[in-house]
């Protein structure tokens, strides 16, 4: 394509940067999911010839994404055997000593995030922290941001703590740098953890917000406990009336949930519903109102057992949930499970209308109403996380030592340089599958296909930036400004660039794009590129200022009832202070 356009080498570099710039705009605008934008960008680069086909194929040989996938499988074995669930009991045993409970759980989160993917750790621990907050009589919003931050900090303690570290290592190796050992980044990770925890204890606790979650707000303003279904009989005076104008449904303690006509739910547009004979009206009411409904002639109870005691819970849409990408209406939750979705929380908006058209995304929080056993069945089949209580399901606990041993073998053998991490993770996966710590079908459901797709796509984008000369163009433009600067300012400039971009778009995408630039700058300026690569690693992970910068922030966003600005208020000072401290410490550990 480029041959037809007769574009100069500099023009190719500029055109590649324009494509990448467009991708970043789409990342921020969120018109499409990040992986869709990444694939679209790769397609454009391939079509224009900015990314040679052979270079795109070589991306598949990068071991970093495959290592990340293998670690997800090992993580699945830890969850399936109950190795992680055992720690949910810490909240119960220490709940009478709040400071000890919080300290113990935070220590576990940090340490666990150092050796397994931190996103599943947060998913497992959210119900524990919510339950602990209720026992302590405080809002969950006081604990969930520290939970996310602790997992992020813990991920910086080792090479396998976060996919970002593995990805940066893979890109750096492709650029000719020596591989990072599993604990090479631990010294700077300890600095990150120490300062982060000190900040949360001394400063952050005064900035953490008091927010009510959706379930708390609903329970505060009503005491409605039951669902009931009532049919409109032939002699009812409600026939021909608009359902929202019926005074019977406006009583204190009564809430109209749905009108079912035949096999069709009319909940989507109740404003236009005119009641007909045989319509089934679904109400949510207190027991006193439920008894009074039995005496009205306008409605007839469907049967004597149609009143079912219900509960209101918040369910988190975690990576791997079978609802992701599907419209709520298409899943027919009322008919299949007897469960209603009352609202959806996404970022700083509560979605209460047009729920049927809402496409479920990772990080959404659903407010569900239904019988406890029905909600439990829905959560298990769809693989959601009930954030109102710890999930204590009995897994294959007898195999837990095998899963734990497999993980420790990866860490220990990699630390002594016995074999590459990718080889060790593949062997560990084989062990947990052969010993039936987890079944194959379930194991592969833990692999985040969307994340891996985005990683491979962004690696291809990185290859296009390198091939087209875009990296060299950026390096030559920036290098004169860095010449002669003290090491602190050189590192801090890279850290600041990475940190700002990470708060706006996917941290993995930023890591892939910035790492070659950092290496190129170091080579032009005449310094060791390793310290700059470490700065990219930390900055791409240490994302505290927005909920969109890191997936664990998105995980706690809904359950905590947070506003977007809550993360800014707590996270911006932490981001700035962390960047200055890390930039000052890196030259002492990796001299320039």
N, C-alpha and C positions, 0 to 999 in steps of 0.2 A: 504493500500500500504506500509506504513512504517513498519507494522508488518512483511511483507515479507522480507523487507530489513534489519530488525533488527538494526535500528539506535538508538543510545543512545539519551537521552534528550538533551545533549549539541549538538549532531549532528543535531537534529531537529531544534534547535535554529539557528545554522549556516546555515543549508539548507534554512530556511525561509529567513534569511538575504540575502542569495545568490539570491533567487527569487526576493526579493524586490530590491536588487542591480541591477539585470538585468532589472527590470521595470524602474528604474531611468535612466539607460543607454538608453533605448528605448524612454523614455520621452524626453531626451536631443537630441537624434538623429532624432526624429520626423519621423521615418519610418512609423509609424501608428499613428492615432489620440490618444490623451491621454486616452479617455474613452475606446478605443479598447485595449490599453495596460493594463489598470486597470482590465478590464473584463478578459483578458487573464491571468493576474497574479492570480486573484481569482480562475480561473478554474484550474490552476496548483496546487495551494495550496489545493484546495478541492480534486483533484485527488491524491495528495501525502498524504492526511490525515493530513496535517499541520493545516488545518482549518476544525474543525468539522462542520458537517452539521447543528447541532442545533445552534452553535455559529453564523454561517452565517445567519440563519433565524432570530436570535435575533437582527441583525443589522437593520432589517426593522422596529423595534419598536423604533428606535432612533428618537426623535421628530425633530431634527435639519433639516434634509433634507426636511421633510414635511413642516416645517415652512418656509424654503426658497422657496419651491414651491408655498405656499400660498401667500408669499410676492410678487412673480412674478405676480400672478393673480391680486392682489391689484394694483400693478404698472401698469398693463395693463389697469385697469379702469381709473387711473390717466391720462394715455396717450390718451385713447379713448374719454374721456370727455374734453380733451383740457386743463386740469389743469396745465400740464407742458408747453404746447405750448404757454400759455399766456406770459410766461417769455421771449419768443423770441423777443417780442416787446421792451424789454429793450435795445437791441442793437441799434434799430432804434432811440429811444428817446434820448439816451445818446451819439450817435456816434460823435456828434460835440464836445464832451468833453471826449477825449480818456481815460484819467486816471480814470475818474468817471465811464465810461462805463465798463472798464476792472475790476475795483474794485467791482462794483455792480454785474457783472456777476460771478466773482470768489466767491463772498460772497454767491450768490445763489447756485452755484455748491457745495460749502462746506456744507452749511446747508441742501440742498436737499439730498446730499449723506449720511447725518447723519441719515435720517429717511426712505429713500427708497434705493433700490439697486443702487449702484453707476454706474454700467455699462449702464443701460438705460438712466441715467442722461447724461452721456457722449454722447451717441448716439443722444439724442435730441439736445444737445448743440453744437455739432461739426459744423453743418451748420451755427449756429449763430456766432460762433467764426470765421469761414472762411469769412462770409459776413462782419463782423466787421473789420477783417484784411484788406479786400479790400477797405472798406470805409476809413480806416486810412492810406492806401497806404503802408502797410507793408506786409511781407510774413506771411502766416498762420502758418508757422513753429515757429514763435516767440510767438504764443499764444496757440498752441495745446498741447505741452508738459505741460505747466502750467495748462491747463484744466484737463489733465489726473491726474497730481499730486494732484491738488486740490480735485478731486473726491476721490482719494485714501486716502488722509488725512481726508477728511470729513467722510469717512466710518469708521474711528477709533473712532468717537465721540460717538457712541452708539452700543449696541449689535446687532441691526438690520441694521446697516449701510452697512454691507458687509456680504456675505455668510460665509466668513472665521471666523468671530467672532461667528456667530451662530454655526458653525461646531465645533470650539474649545470648546465652552460651552457645546455642546452635548457630545463630547468625555470626557471632564472633569467630567461631571455628571455621565457618565457611569463608571468612575474610582472612584466614591464616593465623589467627591467634591460638595459643595453646589452650586446651580445654580447662575449664574451671573444675577444681575438685569439689566434692560435695559440701565441705565445711570451709572452703576458702573465704566465703563471704560472711562467715559467722562473726568475726570481730566487729565489722561495721553493723551487722544485724543486732549485736548486743548493744551497741550505741543507740540504735533506733529504738529498741525495746525499752532500754533504761530511760531515755529521754521521754519517750511517749507515755510511759506509765507515770513518770514524775509529773509530766504536764497534766495528765488526766486527774491525778490526785490533788495537785496544788491549784491548778487553774481551771481545767476542764470541768470539774464538778460544779463550779459556779456558773458555767456557761450552758450546761446541759439543760434542755427544756423540760417543762412539765406538759406533756401532751396526753390526751385521752385517745385510745384506739377506737375504732368503729364500734366494736362490741361493748366497750365501756360506755360510750355515749348513748347507745341504744338502751342499755340496761338502766342507765341513770334516769331516763325520761319515761320509762314505762315498766310495768311489772307483768307484761303479757307472757304467758307460759305455755299456751296450748294452741295447736292447730285444730280446726274443726271444719268439716265440709257440710254444707246445707244445700238442699235442692229447692228450687222455686216451684211450688205446686200449682196446679191449674187454676185454683181459686185465689191465688196470691194477689194482693194489691200492689205488688212490686212489678208486675208484668207491664212492660212498656215504659218503665222509668229508667233514666240514666243511672247507672250503678253508682257513680260518684256523688249523685245528689241524694242518695238514700240516707236519711238521718240515722237509721239503725246501724249503719256501718261507720258512722262518725262519732259514736259514743266514746267516752273516755275509757281506755282499756280495750278497745276493739280496733283492729287494723285489717283492712281489706287487702288480701294478698293476690287473689287471682279469681277469674271467672272461667270455668271450663264448660265449653259447649260441645257436646259430643265427645270427640277425641282431641279437640283443639283448645289450647290455652289462649285466652284473649288478653293475657296480662300485658302484652306489648303495648297496647293502646287502650287502656281502660276508659279514657275520656270519651270514646265513641261507642262504648258498649251500652246497649239498651237491653234490659233483662227480658228473657223469654221463658216460656214454660220449659222446665227440665234443665235449665242452667244450674250448674253446681257452683256455689259461691264458697271460696276458700277464705276463712277468717282466722286471724290470730288474736286470741282473747284471753283475759283473765278467767279464772275458774268461776267467779261470781257472774260475769257477763255470759259465760258459757251456759250456766244454769238458766239464766233469764232468756236466752235464745230458745231454749227448749219450750218455753211457754208462748212464744209468738206464733201466730197463724200465717205470717207472711212467708215463713221458711219452714222446711222440715229437715230434721237431721237425716243424713243419708243412712246411718245405722247407729246403733247405740255405742259402738266402739270406734266411731270415726274420729273422736277427739283424742289426739295423741299428744302426750306431754313432749314438748320440744325444748331444744337448747339453741343458743346462738353462739357460734364459734367463728373464729377467724382462721382461714386456711391459706397458707403461703404457697404460691406457685414457684416451686424450686426447679432448678435444671433437671430434666428427666421426667417431669410431670407430663402425663399423657394428654393433658388439656391444652398444652402450649400449641399455639397456632390455629386453634379451633374456635369457632363462634360458640358462645354459651348456649344459644338457642338450638344449635344443631345437635347438642349432646342430650337433649330431652331429660334433664336431670330430675324434673318433677315426676315424670312418668316412670323412669327407670329406678330412681332411688327414693322418691318421696321427699326430696330436698330442694329448697328454694334458695336461689342466690338473691340476697336483699340488696347488696351493693358491691362495688368493686373499688378498691383504692389503688390508684396508680400515680406515682410521684406525688405532686401536690394537688391532686384532684380526686374527688369522690364521684364515681359514676353510679348514678341511681336510676337513670332512665335509659331506654333503648338497650337494656342489658343483653337481649337476645342477639344483637348485632355485634356485641363487644368481642373482639378477638383476644383471647387470653395470651398474656406475655409472661416471661420469667420475671419474677419480682412483684407481680400483682398479689394483692391480698383480697380474698373473697370473703364476704360476710355471709355465712351460711345459716339457714334456719331449718331445723328438722329434728326428728327423733335421734337421740344419741347413737343408737345402733345403725341407723341409716347413714348418718354422717360418717361414722367410722367405716362402714362398708365403702362409701364413696371415696373416702380418703385413701383407703388401702388399694382399691382398684385403680384409681387415677394417680396414685403415688404423690398425694399432696401432704403437706405438713400442717397438722393442727397446732397452731401456736398457743393455744390456751392451756395445754397441758403436755407434760413430757410423754413421749411415746415409748411405752415400756413393753413392746411386743417381744415375745420369746422367739429368739432366733436360734441358729445352730451353735449354741454356746460351747458345746463340747469341742468344736473345731476352732474356737477363738484362739487358742495358743498357736495353732498352725498359721493363721492369718497374721497374728502379731509377729510370729517368728519370721515369716516371709518378709514383712516390712523391715524388721530389724536387720535381717540379712542384707537387704538392699543397702541400708544405711551403713552398716558395719563394713561390708566388703568394698563398697564404693569409697569409704573413707580411707581404707588401706590400699586403694588402687589395685585391687585384685582383678577387677574387670570393669569395662565401661558400664555406666548406669543403665543404658538401654538394654544391654545384654542381661544384666541382673534383673531388671523389671520384667523382661520376657520370661525368664526362668521362674520368677515369683508368681507371675500370672499362671504359668503351667502348673505350679504346685497347688495354688488355691483352687484351680479348676479340677485337677486330678483328685484331690482329697475331698472334693465336694464341700468346700467351705461356702461355695456359692454355685448355683447352676449357671450354665453358659448363657441361657436366655436372659436371666436376671442380671448377670454380670455385665453383659454388653449394653444393658439399659442404663448403666451408670456412666457410660462414655458419652460425653457431651459432643455429639456430632456437629452441632452448630458452631461450637467453639473451635473444633479441629478444622472445620471447613474455612472459618475465618482466618485461622493461623496459616494454613496452607496457601490461601489466597493472598494474604499479606506478605508471605515469603516470596511469592511470585512477583508481587508489586515491588518488593525490595530488589529482586533480581532485575526488574525493568529499570529501576532507578540507577542501578550500578551499570547495566549494559548501555543505557542511553547517554551516560555521562552526567546525569542530573546530580548525583552525589558529588562528583568532582566539581561541578559548577557551583554548588552550595559551599563546598569546602574552600574553593579559591576566593569566593566572595567574603567569607567570614574570617578566614585565617589571618589576614592582615590586622584585624582588630584584636586578635588574641596574642599576637607576637609580643613577647616581652612582658606579658602580664604575669603576676605571681601565680603559683599553682592553684591557690585558693580560688581566684577569680576565673581561671580557665575551667576548673571543675564545676564551680557554681553556675557558670553560664550554661553548660550542658545540662546540669541538674535542673535549672530554672526552666529551660526550654522544654525538657521532657515533662516536668511537673505540670506546667501550664497546659500542654497538649493533652496529657493524661486526664486532667479534670474535665476535658471537653469531649474526648472520644475514647474508644477502647484502649486500655493500657497495652494490650498485646500488639495492636496495630501501631501504636506510637513506638513501642520498643523496636519493632522490626524496621521502621523507617529511620529512627534516630541513631540506632547502633552503628550502621555503616558510616553515617555522617561523623559521629564521634571518633571512630577509628581513623577516618580520612583526615580529620582536623589534627589529630595527634601526630599523624605521620608528616603532615605538612609543617606543623609548628616545630616538630623535632622532639616530641616527648613520647613516653611510653603510653600506648593507647589503653592499657588495662585499667588504670584508675578511672578514665572517662567511661569505660564500659560498665564498671561497678556503679558509677554515678547514675547511668541510665537504668541499671537494674533496680536500684533503690528508688529512684524518682518515679519510675513507671509503676512501682508497687505501692509506694507510700502516698496514696491518694486519699486525702481526708476531707477536702473542701467541698465536694459535691457528691450527691448520691449516684451520679452516672459514671464517675471515674473508676469505680471498682465494684465488682459484682457483689461482694459482701455488703457494701453500703446499700445496694438495691434490695438485698435480702431483708434487711432490718427496716427499710424505709416504711413499708406498709404496716407491719406489726407494731412499730413504734408510734404510728400516727404522726410522723414528722412532717414538717414543712421543708421545702428546698433550702430556705435560709438557715435552718437549724444547723445543717452541715457546714454552711459557710461560716457561721458564727463560732463554732467549735473548731472547725478544721483549718481555716485560713491561718490563724496564728500558729497552729501546729505545723502546717506545711512550710511556712516561712522559717520558723525556728529550726525545724528538722533539716531543711535545705542548707542553712548556714552551718549547723553543727556537723552534718555529714560531709559537706564540702571542706570543712576545716580538718576533719579526722582522716579522710581518705589518703591524703599525701603522706601521712605518717605510717600507714599500713602498706600502701602501694606507692612508693616514691616515683615522682615523675622524672 
